[in-house]
């Protein structure tokens, strides 16, 4: 597990996280981040303003758990999810 919640991180999630094949869970809550990463569990709680739910989340083939709690999401849930 990698805990990076509440670190005032901004910008996009580094693509290099995708190279961490042993990483099962990544906690990124309470930051202002965007982007995708191929992991099993993704926690993006309290990342407002977040906008719409990115359809690319549906492309995360290893993703089995997704938490988007307490975001300012808009629009519909992508069919990929």
C-alpha positions, -999 to +999 in steps of 0.1 A: +000+000+000+011+036-006-006+064+014-004+098-001-036+113+012-039+149+024-005+160+010-018+189-010-007+172-042-018+188-075-015+180-112-017+146-128-009+112-112+026+102-124+025+075-150+055+058-133+031+045-106+019+021-133+054+004-131+049-005-095+036-040-102+035-050-065+014-019-056-021-031-047-036+000-031-029+036-036-045+062-013-046+097-030-076+112-011-079+148-002-056+161-030-063+178-063-052+152-088-062+139-123-051+111-145-053+073-143-031+044-131-033+006-135-039-006-099-064-027-080-078-002-055-080+035-061-091+060-035-098+095-048-119+108-019-122+146-013-105+156-046-129+184-053-132+202-077-131+170-097-157+176-125-171+147-143-163+110-136-135+103-161-145+075-186-108+064-185-115+049-150-133+022-169-101+013-188-083+003-156-084-034-162-070-043-128-093-020-108-116-039-084-123-012-059-129+025-066-138+052-040-149+087-051-165+097-019-171+134-012-162+148-047-181+174-067-188+150-095-212+160-123-228+142-152-235+104-155-214+075-145-195+063-175-207+030-190-172+016-187-176+014-149 
